[in-house]
Amino acid sequence: MDSKAVIGDLSSFVSFSPWEKLHVQTKQFQFALSDNSSAHVHRWLPDGNVIAVVQIIHGMAEHGGRYERIAQALTDAGYAVYAQDLPGHGRTARAPDELGHFADHDGWSHVIGQINQLRQHIEHQQPQLPLFVLGHSMGSFLLQDYLIEHGRGLAGAMFSASSGDLGPLRVLGLSLLRMESLWYGRRHRSALAELMSFKDFNRRYKPARTDFDWLSRDPTEVDIYANDPRCGFRCSSGLWLDLLSAAGRLDDPQRLATIPKDLPVLIINGSDDAATQGAKGPRALERLYRKAGLTAITTHIYDNARHELLNETCREVVTEDLLRWLQERA
């Protein structure tokens, strides 16, 4: 994929970072994909020399534009940052009925392929530079699978709000969603999946002020998410089937054996993240990788933090830790 894959420059402007007030070049563009579709991409560049690149894979029911704050902190430190809106998310979703749906068939592989196409574009635009990938929540599961297929050549992988074990409810949810999908179709927006996930997570924080208190202890950040029309939507049964099916094979030892043993891995999580059972999920991921022979794993668990560490009350500490980890490896 070469530079001709950029088919539409939606905006290009200079903004100021809230961290050090340095200039940041911010751009959004439509990126042409091999299946004749396109993805919306957010890009942030420092004004000076680029020392490395960070590619971000966002979570479910959100979009790449939400990572502007961490992107500006990274550009202040000399990193270029790219974050695509995944299929069915953000401005990649061309119509309201596309929100929350990957594809009618083989959606997970479809998304993995798009992530890799953007990586190829980045490597063409920023040749010879170290490339790190950060995956959050659903994006972290995509990253787990991506490393199995495409881990070679990466400078490092960062997992936010991830898990190495979704527990017995994954199998139950998969069975129920298969029946729902057969009855209503893969595009059906699943209230059942929402009830078993987001709504169940939120019930653990009482009294809950909103439906999204499980994301962060910072009410301002929760309200920003709740008021964003491109966040918090109900996803399709097909997307949930894609996620739960993929999660069932991420612990396969034969597949994990393909990940480069010397790949640096950073795992960050909140101790009060209902989606990962606190530290249990990320610690399970750490064990999987150590058992697979990976030798460069760093894990940070932040006390009392919830799901979105980059939007948590401790976000400045998280950002400093992330930058320190990158700077030691870039």
C-alpha positions as semicolon CSV with decimal commas, in nm:
position;residue;x (nm);y (nm);z (nm)
1;M;0,000;0,000;0,000
2;D;0,165;0,327;-0,107
3;S;0,100;0,695;-0,049
4;K;-0,162;0,699;-0,326
5;A;-0,390;0,521;-0,082
6;V;-0,476;0,859;0,072
7;I;-0,788;0,953;-0,121
8;G;-0,924;1,245;0,076
9;D;-0,765;1,506;0,303
10;L;-1,050;1,613;0,533
11;S;-0,865;1,861;0,753
12;S;-0,513;1,979;0,818
13;F;-0,427;2,235;1,081
14;V;-0,187;2,325;1,362
15;S;-0,306;2,284;1,719
16;F;-0,146;2,338;2,060
17;S;-0,067;2,061;2,306
18;P;-0,207;2,090;2,659
19;W;0,112;1,926;2,783
20;E;0,396;2,153;2,672
21;K;0,219;2,395;2,435
22;L;0,422;2,277;2,136
23;H;0,289;2,285;1,781
24;V;0,128;1,967;1,654
25;Q;0,038;1,896;1,294
26;T;-0,305;1,732;1,295
27;K;-0,464;1,576;0,990
28;Q;-0,759;1,355;0,906
29;F;-0,787;1,165;0,580
30;Q;-0,973;0,889;0,403
31;F;-0,750;0,590;0,343
32;A;-0,828;0,363;0,045
33;L;-0,839;-0,008;0,126
34;S;-0,785;-0,311;-0,096
35;D;-1,156;-0,404;-0,092
36;N;-1,247;-0,066;-0,251
37;S;-1,376;0,070;0,080
38;S;-1,197;0,333;0,286
39;A;-1,111;0,406;0,649
40;H;-1,107;0,740;0,827
41;V;-0,764;0,804;0,979
42;H;-0,649;1,059;1,237
43;R;-0,282;1,155;1,220
44;W;-0,073;1,370;1,452
45;L;0,286;1,471;1,369
46;P;0,543;1,668;1,567
47;D;0,684;1,979;1,403
48;G;1,037;1,850;1,450
49;N;1,205;1,519;1,375
50;V;1,002;1,201;1,421
51;I;1,182;0,944;1,637
52;A;0,920;0,665;1,618
53;V;0,556;0,597;1,531
54;V;0,261;0,482;1,744
55;Q;-0,040;0,321;1,574
56;I;-0,354;0,317;1,791
57;I;-0,636;0,061;1,771
58;H;-0,939;0,198;1,955
59;G;-1,206;0,013;2,151
60;M;-1,568;-0,080;2,091
61;A;-1,829;0,197;2,045
62;E;-1,575;0,479;2,022
63;H;-1,334;0,621;1,759
64;G;-0,975;0,723;1,694
65;G;-1,035;1,094;1,752
66;R;-1,076;1,028;2,125
67;Y;-0,701;0,969;2,150
68;E;-0,603;1,326;2,073
69;R;-0,478;1,400;2,425
70;I;-0,234;1,106;2,435
71;A;-0,143;1,178;2,073
72;Q;-0,043;1,532;2,161
73;A;0,166;1,410;2,455
74;L;0,336;1,165;2,219
75;T;0,400;1,423;1,949
76;D;0,551;1,656;2,208
77;A;0,803;1,375;2,271
78;G;0,876;1,331;1,898
79;Y;0,638;1,049;1,801
80;A;0,408;1,038;1,501
81;V;0,064;0,897;1,588
82;Y;-0,198;0,732;1,366
83;A;-0,543;0,617;1,476
84;Q;-0,795;0,479;1,229
85;D;-1,168;0,459;1,288
86;L;-1,234;0,086;1,262
87;P;-1,516;-0,053;1,042
88;G;-1,853;0,040;1,190
89;H;-1,698;0,315;1,403
90;G;-1,639;0,688;1,386
91;R;-1,632;0,841;1,041
92;T;-1,552;0,509;0,877
93;A;-1,919;0,425;0,934
94;R;-2,080;0,602;0,638
95;A;-2,440;0,571;0,760
96;P;-2,609;0,533;1,100
97;D;-2,701;0,170;1,028
98;E;-2,331;0,090;0,982
99;L;-2,241;0,192;1,337
100;G;-2,132;-0,103;1,549
101;H;-2,097;-0,360;1,270
102;F;-1,770;-0,491;1,126
103;A;-1,888;-0,694;0,827
104;D;-2,152;-0,947;0,726
105;H;-1,888;-1,220;0,692
106;D;-1,550;-1,280;0,857
107;G;-1,550;-0,939;1,024
108;W;-1,254;-1,000;1,255
109;S;-1,015;-1,093;0,974
110;H;-1,151;-0,799;0,776
111;V;-1,051;-0,560;1,056
112;I;-0,710;-0,723;1,110
113;G;-0,645;-0,674;0,739
114;Q;-0,736;-0,305;0,756
115;I;-0,505;-0,251;1,054
116;N;-0,223;-0,412;0,859
117;Q;-0,292;-0,202;0,550
118;L;-0,261;0,115;0,756
119;R;0,063;-0,019;0,903
120;Q;0,199;-0,068;0,550
121;H;0,101;0,289;0,466
122;I;0,273;0,417;0,782
123;E;0,589;0,223;0,699
124;H;0,586;0,379;0,352
125;Q;0,537;0,729;0,494
126;Q;0,778;0,686;0,788
127;P;1,041;0,439;0,657
128;Q;1,304;0,290;0,889
129;L;1,136;0,427;1,204
130;P;1,041;0,203;1,499
131;L;0,667;0,128;1,497
132;F;0,474;0,061;1,818
133;V;0,107;-0,042;1,834
134;L;-0,131;0,049;2,119
135;G;-0,459;-0,139;2,151
136;H;-0,734;-0,043;2,395
137;S;-1,011;-0,279;2,513
138;M;-1,156;-0,441;2,197
139;G;-0,857;-0,292;2,017
140;S;-0,631;-0,481;2,257
141;F;-0,790;-0,811;2,153
142;L;-0,741;-0,718;1,790
143;L;-0,379;-0,643;1,878
144;Q;-0,339;-0,982;2,047
145;D;-0,448;-1,150;1,724
146;Y;-0,249;-0,906;1,511
147;L;0,076;-0,998;1,689
148;I;0,019;-1,365;1,608
149;E;-0,014;-1,290;1,237
150;H;0,198;-0,977;1,192
151;G;0,411;-0,929;1,502
152;R;0,746;-0,941;1,326
153;G;0,902;-0,604;1,262
154;L;0,719;-0,419;1,538
155;A;0,920;-0,228;1,798
156;G;0,666;-0,300;2,072
157;A;0,303;-0,363;2,167
158;M;0,099;-0,182;2,432
159;F;-0,220;-0,327;2,579
160;S;-0,473;-0,110;2,764
161;A;-0,771;-0,272;2,939
162;S;-0,698;-0,617;2,804
163;S;-0,741;-0,973;2,925
164;G;-0,597;-1,316;2,867
165;D;-0,915;-1,490;2,980
166;L;-1,278;-1,379;2,933
167;G;-1,397;-1,662;3,157
168;P;-1,689;-1,905;3,122
169;L;-1,934;-1,630;3,028
170;R;-1,762;-1,602;2,690
171;V;-1,889;-1,947;2,588
172;L;-2,240;-1,876;2,721
173;G;-2,250;-1,539;2,545
174;L;-2,128;-1,694;2,222
175;S;-2,406;-1,953;2,228
176;L;-2,677;-1,696;2,299
177;L;-2,550;-1,456;2,034
178;R;-2,535;-1,731;1,772
179;M;-2,903;-1,797;1,833
180;E;-2,982;-1,424;1,825
181;S;-2,788;-1,385;1,502
182;L;-2,968;-1,677;1,338
183;W;-3,304;-1,529;1,437
184;Y;-3,248;-1,159;1,368
185;G;-2,939;-1,150;1,144
186;R;-2,579;-1,040;1,208
187;R;-2,664;-0,670;1,170
188;H;-2,913;-0,679;1,458
189;R;-2,808;-0,438;1,733
190;S;-2,775;-0,665;2,031
191;A;-2,942;-0,550;2,352
192;L;-2,853;-0,893;2,489
193;A;-2,480;-0,840;2,442
194;E;-2,506;-0,490;2,587
195;L;-2,688;-0,627;2,892
196;M;-2,420;-0,893;2,947
197;S;-2,133;-0,647;2,909
198;F;-2,159;-0,268;2,942
199;K;-2,471;-0,262;3,157
200;D;-2,336;-0,538;3,379
201;F;-2,006;-0,351;3,419
202;N;-2,187;-0,032;3,518
203;R;-2,400;-0,204;3,784
204;R;-2,083;-0,256;3,986
205;Y;-2,046;0,117;4,052
206;K;-2,323;0,235;4,283
207;P;-2,479;0,477;4,284
208;A;-2,421;0,517;3,909
209;R;-2,466;0,871;3,779
210;T;-2,471;0,764;3,410
211;D;-2,471;0,446;3,202
212;F;-2,095;0,489;3,152
213;D;-1,955;0,536;3,503
214;W;-1,757;0,215;3,452
215;L;-1,527;0,398;3,207
216;S;-1,365;0,648;3,445
217;R;-1,382;0,810;3,788
218;D;-1,363;1,150;3,614
219;P;-1,724;1,269;3,560
220;T;-1,617;1,521;3,296
221;E;-1,460;1,247;3,084
222;V;-1,764;1,026;3,129
223;D;-1,991;1,309;3,011
224;I;-1,770;1,375;2,707
225;Y;-1,814;1,012;2,607
226;A;-2,188;1,009;2,681
227;N;-2,245;1,324;2,473
228;D;-2,040;1,208;2,175
229;P;-2,278;1,080;1,901
230;R;-2,001;0,849;1,779
231;C;-1,968;0,678;2,117
232;G;-2,178;0,450;2,332
233;F;-2,389;0,302;2,053
234;R;-2,520;-0,053;2,058
235;C;-2,312;-0,294;1,850
236;S;-2,434;-0,572;1,624
237;S;-2,462;-0,937;1,720
238;G;-2,220;-1,002;1,432
239;L;-1,951;-0,782;1,586
240;W;-1,994;-0,949;1,924
241;L;-1,973;-1,291;1,759
242;D;-1,653;-1,183;1,585
243;L;-1,501;-1,067;1,915
244;L;-1,606;-1,361;2,130
245;S;-1,507;-1,617;1,866
246;A;-1,164;-1,459;1,822
247;A;-1,109;-1,439;2,199
248;G;-1,154;-1,815;2,223
249;R;-0,843;-1,882;2,015
250;L;-0,610;-1,614;2,149
251;D;-0,466;-1,852;2,411
252;D;-0,373;-2,123;2,158
253;P;-0,007;-2,212;2,239
254;Q;0,073;-2,297;1,878
255;R;-0,049;-1,959;1,760
256;L;0,119;-1,769;2,046
257;A;0,446;-1,938;1,953
258;T;0,461;-1,726;1,636
259;I;0,501;-1,400;1,833
260;P;0,866;-1,283;1,839
261;K;1,008;-1,378;2,177
262;D;1,197;-1,049;2,216
263;L;0,898;-0,825;2,133
264;P;0,863;-0,561;2,408
265;V;0,514;-0,570;2,562
266;L;0,353;-0,316;2,794
267;I;0,029;-0,408;2,975
268;I;-0,158;-0,131;3,159
269;N;-0,483;-0,170;3,349
270;G;-0,697;-0,030;3,627
271;S;-0,743;-0,239;3,939
272;D;-1,114;-0,148;3,936
273;D;-1,182;-0,218;3,567
274;A;-1,501;-0,426;3,561
275;A;-1,443;-0,531;3,201
276;T;-1,121;-0,716;3,289
277;Q;-1,208;-0,826;3,643
278;G;-0,956;-0,573;3,766
279;A;-0,602;-0,710;3,756
280;K;-0,714;-1,067;3,685
281;G;-0,750;-1,022;3,308
282;P;-0,421;-0,842;3,240
283;R;-0,229;-1,077;3,471
284;A;-0,373;-1,371;3,274
285;L;-0,246;-1,208;2,953
286;E;0,096;-1,160;3,109
287;R;0,107;-1,530;3,205
288;L;0,009;-1,637;2,854
289;Y;0,289;-1,433;2,702
290;R;0,548;-1,550;2,954
291;K;0,447;-1,911;2,892
292;A;0,485;-1,844;2,518
293;G;0,844;-1,740;2,583
294;L;0,819;-1,362;2,559
295;T;1,098;-1,210;2,764
296;A;1,030;-0,833;2,770
297;I;0,695;-0,781;2,946
298;T;0,613;-0,484;3,168
299;T;0,282;-0,463;3,358
300;H;0,139;-0,164;3,544
301;I;-0,183;-0,194;3,747
302;Y;-0,318;0,143;3,866
303;D;-0,500;0,141;4,198
304;N;-0,876;0,206;4,184
305;A;-0,865;0,308;3,815
306;R;-1,143;0,195;3,583
307;H;-1,156;0,105;3,214
308;E;-1,019;0,406;3,027
309;L;-0,681;0,477;3,184
310;L;-0,603;0,752;2,934
311;N;-0,919;0,935;3,050
312;E;-0,886;0,850;3,419
313;T;-0,802;1,079;3,709
314;C;-0,452;0,922;3,707
315;R;-0,402;0,982;3,333
316;E;-0,096;1,202;3,374
317;V;0,086;0,928;3,566
318;V;-0,024;0,671;3,307
319;T;0,100;0,895;3,026
320;E;0,436;0,946;3,196
321;D;0,477;0,570;3,242
322;L;0,383;0,504;2,880
323;L;0,626;0,768;2,751
324;R;0,906;0,636;2,971
325;W;0,850;0,283;2,840
326;L;0,854;0,406;2,480
327;Q;1,163;0,623;2,524
328;E;1,357;0,326;2,660
329;R;1,276;0,128;2,343
330;A;1,247;0,377;2,056
